[in-house]
Amino acid sequence: MPFSDPLFWALPALAFAATTAVALGHLDYRGAVAGYLASLSVFLGGGLPILILLGVFFVTGSFATALNTRKKAALGVAQENKGRRSVANVLANGGVAAVIGLVSWGWPEQSHCLQYMMAASLASATSDTLSSEMGNIYGSSYWRILSFQPGVRGEDGVISPEGTAFGLLGSVIIAIVFALMSGWGAMVFGIGAAGFMGNLVDSILGGSLQQRGYLDNHGVNLVSTLSAAAFMGGYCLYL
């Protein structure tokens, strides 16, 4: 493999990032292996821009999870395993982007549209993480998304105005970072809209299928990121 090949530098860089995440307590060992493979798939199909979006999601999500952990613990809404992400977490939030990355790598003729779909799935993951983590800390009132009746902080399918605002911010952050690297245009709006829509899908599924036991939290996250990617795929074909 020649020095000029981006993969020559990506392989050790991703390994270093995974090792650092374990050392900082953001991933367990199996999660780090899954994260390494997922990020490699994202890089193969989306190149450096989409890999950077994955990094933005991971950094912002880790920050939001680690923020005010004592208050979260006191409220009973802290992440399990002290916020250390497992294989299931990695696949639920980055699995869709990883699979689409492999498809894009093997189908370069459609890589542009597929990369937009990857960005949208990561916008959804970022939106959902910020919405739940920050909403549980700063929310002033909580409502069930399906009935708009008062709800309980941290309960599946319950939203807050503050959490919703942070969720919108998360999808916008991914869209803006994408635009700074790839240029502004209609696709930037689509990525932001798809990401926020995926967050809403997450809440709706949480208040329905998850409460009935048909899906767990990881399954809800996976479906919501998939829905964002599918929405973006349709948006891309429409334009």
MITOR-823828 format. One line per 2 residues: their letters; for each residue x, y, z of C-alpha. Coordinates in steps of 0.02 Angstrom, whole numbers. Layout:
a) X:Y:Z ~ ...
***
This chain:
mp) 0:0:0 ~ 84:164:-55
fs) 108:312:63 ~ -4:417:-49
dp) -152:301:-22 ~ -270:383:106
lf) -306:211:178 ~ -124:195:228
wa) -147:338:350 ~ -328:300:396
lp) -297:127:467 ~ -176:179:606
al) -270:343:637 ~ -434:252:667
af) -347:124:778 ~ -273:266:881
aa) -443:349:895 ~ -525:187:953
tt) -387:156:1081 ~ -403:334:1146
av) -592:314:1164 ~ -564:160:1272
al) -434:249:1378 ~ -552:396:1406
gh) -694:280:1455 ~ -807:319:1307
ld) -803:142:1233 ~ -777:-31:1302
yr) -657:-147:1211 ~ -786:-232:1102
ga) -867:-65:1066 ~ -698:1:1012
va) -676:-142:888 ~ -851:-113:820
gy) -816:74:812 ~ -654:45:719
la) -740:-64:588 ~ -888:55:573
sl) -776:206:551 ~ -671:114:422
sv) -829:73:324 ~ -883:254:334
fl) -713:311:272 ~ -713:187:127
gg) -882:244:66 ~ -886:426:118
gl) -706:481:127 ~ -639:605:252
pi) -792:721:254 ~ -914:587:315
li) -783:518:434 ~ -769:691:510
ll) -959:694:532 ~ -945:528:625
gv) -811:608:734 ~ -923:759:767
ff) -1063:644:822 ~ -949:545:936
vt) -871:699:1017 ~ -1034:793:1043
gs) -1124:637:1102 ~ -985:591:1224
fa) -983:769:1291 ~ -1171:772:1315
ta) -1168:602:1402 ~ -1027:653:1519
ln) -1106:821:1561 ~ -1180:837:1736
tr) -1173:651:1771 ~ -1207:675:1956
kk) -1370:763:1922 ~ -1420:629:1796
aa) -1380:493:1922 ~ -1483:581:2055
lg) -1628:595:1934 ~ -1611:414:1880
va) -1577:456:1696 ~ -1390:424:1687
qe) -1324:310:1549 ~ -1286:131:1602
nk) -1106:74:1621 ~ -1054:253:1664
gr) -1082:308:1484 ~ -958:182:1414
rs) -1028:132:1244 ~ -1043:-50:1193
va) -1056:-142:1027 ~ -1244:-119:1032
nv) -1226:70:1053 ~ -1104:80:908
la) -1214:-22:791 ~ -1374:67:841
ng) -1304:240:806 ~ -1172:209:672
gv) -1223:44:596 ~ -1332:121:460
aa) -1193:240:406 ~ -1069:96:406
vi) -1178:-16:295 ~ -1216:126:175
gl) -1030:163:172 ~ -993:-13:112
vs) -1129:2:-20 ~ -1056:168:-77
wg) -882:92:-86 ~ -945:-48:-196
wp) -1062:62:-299 ~ -964:222:-332
eq) -1085:278:-468 ~ -1211:320:-331
sh) -1087:376:-201 ~ -1147:557:-191
cl) -1326:512:-145 ~ -1268:374:-29
qy) -1151:494:60 ~ -1295:614:90
mm) -1389:468:166 ~ -1241:430:280
aa) -1236:611:336 ~ -1423:609:372
sl) -1409:452:479 ~ -1271:533:581
as) -1373:693:596 ~ -1514:587:668
at) -1398:501:792 ~ -1326:669:847
sd) -1498:747:861 ~ -1567:605:966
tl) -1416:599:1083 ~ -1416:785:1118
ss) -1604:788:1135 ~ -1611:651:1267
em) -1452:693:1362 ~ -1476:881:1369
gn) -1664:874:1385 ~ -1649:766:1541
iy) -1539:898:1621 ~ -1616:1062:1564
gs) -1796:1016:1527 ~ -1927:1119:1619
sy) -2081:1020:1568 ~ -2107:849:1491
wr) -2241:787:1372 ~ -2287:623:1290
il) -2257:646:1104 ~ -2407:539:1052
sf) -2538:613:1168 ~ -2461:779:1224
qp) -2508:733:1401 ~ -2385:772:1542
gv) -2247:643:1551 ~ -2102:592:1663
rg) -1922:645:1634 ~ -1822:508:1547
ed) -1973:401:1503 ~ -1983:326:1329
gv) -2080:435:1208 ~ -2072:589:1321
is) -2003:753:1254 ~ -1968:927:1321
pe) -1955:1096:1232 ~ -1773:1111:1284
gt) -1731:935:1228 ~ -1817:963:1061
af) -1717:1122:1036 ~ -1554:1031:1074
gl) -1607:894:953 ~ -1633:1022:816
lg) -1464:1097:858 ~ -1381:926:840
sv) -1448:897:665 ~ -1403:1075:615
ii) -1225:1053:678 ~ -1200:900:566
ai) -1279:991:418 ~ -1168:1144:442
vf) -1009:1042:461 ~ -1056:948:302
al) -1085:1113:212 ~ -918:1184:267
ms) -830:1036:188 ~ -940:1002:36
gw) -1025:1168:-2 ~ -1195:1243:33
ga) -1349:1187:-60 ~ -1517:1100:-51
mv) -1437:942:15 ~ -1379:1032:172
fg) -1560:1075:213 ~ -1609:896:178
ig) -1477:826:295 ~ -1532:940:437
aa) -1717:904:408 ~ -1689:716:394
gf) -1586:714:553 ~ -1720:803:653
mg) -1856:694:577 ~ -1758:540:632
nl) -1757:610:809 ~ -1946:628:805
vd) -1962:451:740 ~ -1856:394:887
si) -1975:477:1010 ~ -2130:408:924
lg) -2060:231:923 ~ -2007:253:1104
gs) -2184:298:1154 ~ -2261:154:1056
lq) -2161:0:1005 ~ -2029:17:1140
qr) -2156:40:1280 ~ -2247:-116:1218
gy) -2085:-215:1219 ~ -2068:-240:1031
ld) -1907:-140:1022 ~ -1772:-94:1146
nh) -1679:71:1148 ~ -1546:8:1028
gv) -1677:-51:905 ~ -1765:117:913
nl) -1602:208:879 ~ -1564:95:732
vs) -1734:118:653 ~ -1730:307:678
tl) -1560:326:593 ~ -1622:212:453
sa) -1777:319:431 ~ -1670:476:417
aa) -1561:393:285 ~ -1715:333:189
fm) -1792:507:195 ~ -1631:580:129
gg) -1622:449:-8 ~ -1796:497:-67
yc) -1753:682:-56 ~ -1596:652:-159
ly) -1692:557:-293 ~ -1828:690:-298
l) -1702:827:-332
***
